[in-house]
């Protein structure tokens, strides 16, 4: 999908903000767990949908094939979740997970 570099920048933003909450080296693993809790679902969705995206461009995606209208519709829907991420919410949620104040973190898919 061509979004890997952008996703890495998003990851850096979240990780930097969570690490900014760490004042004791013993808390670093907790910071990584908080980051992973919030970011892994989004990054794994990117991996899964990237394969489908390639099939779409090759006009081999099941249910879409070479139908240009269906390809256009799929692309608009497929890319919206990548483009419209609320990164401030990702940061806020990761910090809350780190501090243990968010019991049910949002999944940003």
C-alpha positions as CSV (number, residue, x, y, z in Angstrom):
1,X,0.0,0.0,0.0
2,X,3.0,2.3,0.2
3,X,2.2,3.2,3.7
4,X,5.0,1.5,5.6
5,X,7.2,4.6,6.0
6,X,4.2,6.7,7.2
7,X,3.3,4.0,9.6
8,X,6.9,4.0,11.0
9,X,6.6,7.8,11.6
10,X,3.3,7.2,13.4
11,X,4.9,4.5,15.5
12,X,7.8,6.9,16.4
13,X,5.3,9.5,17.5
14,X,3.5,7.1,19.8
15,X,6.7,5.5,21.1
16,X,8.4,8.9,21.8
17,X,5.4,10.1,23.8
18,X,5.1,6.9,25.8
19,X,8.9,6.9,26.5
20,X,8.5,10.5,27.6
21,X,6.5,9.1,30.6
22,X,9.3,6.8,31.7
23,X,11.4,8.0,34.6
24,X,12.8,4.7,35.7
25,X,14.5,2.2,33.5
26,X,12.5,-0.6,35.2
27,X,9.4,0.9,33.5
28,X,10.7,0.6,29.9
29,X,9.1,-2.9,29.4
30,X,5.8,-1.4,30.5
31,X,6.2,1.4,28.0
32,X,6.9,-1.1,25.2
33,X,3.8,-3.1,26.2
34,X,1.6,0.0,26.1
35,X,3.0,1.0,22.7
36,X,2.5,-2.6,21.4
37,X,-1.1,-2.7,22.7
38,X,-2.1,0.4,20.8
39,X,0.0,0.1,17.6
40,X,0.2,-3.6,16.8
41,X,-3.4,-4.0,15.6
42,X,-3.0,-1.1,13.1
43,X,0.4,-2.3,11.8
44,X,-0.9,-5.9,11.4
45,X,-3.9,-4.6,9.5
46,X,-1.5,-2.8,7.2
47,X,0.4,-6.0,6.5
48,X,-2.8,-8.0,5.8
49,X,-4.4,-5.4,3.6
50,X,-1.2,-4.8,1.7
51,X,-1.4,-8.2,0.1
52,X,-5.0,-7.6,-0.9
53,X,-4.0,-4.2,-2.2
54,X,-1.4,-5.9,-4.5
55,X,-4.1,-8.3,-5.8
56,X,-6.4,-5.3,-6.4
57,X,-3.8,-3.5,-8.5
58,X,-3.1,-6.8,-10.4
59,X,-6.9,-7.0,-11.0
60,X,-6.9,-10.4,-9.2
61,X,-8.7,-9.5,-6.0
62,X,-11.6,-12.0,-5.6
63,X,-15.0,-10.3,-6.0
64,X,-13.4,-7.3,-7.8
65,X,-11.3,-8.6,-10.6
66,X,-10.9,-6.1,-13.5
67,X,-14.1,-4.1,-12.8
68,X,-12.8,-0.6,-12.8
69,X,-15.7,0.8,-10.8
70,X,-15.2,-1.9,-8.1
71,X,-11.5,-1.2,-8.0
72,X,-12.1,2.5,-7.5
73,X,-14.7,1.9,-4.8
74,X,-12.4,-0.6,-3.0
75,X,-9.4,1.8,-3.1
76,X,-11.4,4.7,-1.7
77,X,-12.6,2.5,1.2
78,X,-9.3,0.6,1.7
79,X,-7.1,3.7,2.0
80,X,-9.4,5.8,4.2
81,X,-8.4,4.0,7.5
82,X,-4.7,4.7,6.7
83,X,-5.2,8.4,5.8
84,X,-7.6,9.4,8.5
85,X,-5.9,8.1,11.7
86,X,-6.3,10.1,14.8
87,X,-2.7,10.1,16.0
88,X,-3.5,12.2,19.1
89,X,-5.9,9.5,20.2
90,X,-3.2,6.8,19.6
91,X,-0.8,8.8,21.8
92,X,-3.4,9.5,24.5
93,X,-4.5,5.9,24.6
94,X,-1.0,4.5,24.8
95,X,-0.1,6.9,27.7
96,X,-3.3,5.8,29.5
97,X,-2.4,2.1,29.0
98,X,1.2,2.9,30.3
99,X,-0.2,4.5,33.4
100,X,-2.9,1.8,33.9
101,X,-5.8,4.2,33.6
102,X,-7.3,2.7,30.5
103,X,-9.0,-0.7,31.1
104,X,-10.2,-1.3,27.6
105,X,-7.9,0.4,25.0
106,X,-9.4,1.4,21.7
107,X,-8.2,-0.6,18.7
108,X,-7.2,1.8,16.0
109,X,-8.0,-0.2,12.9
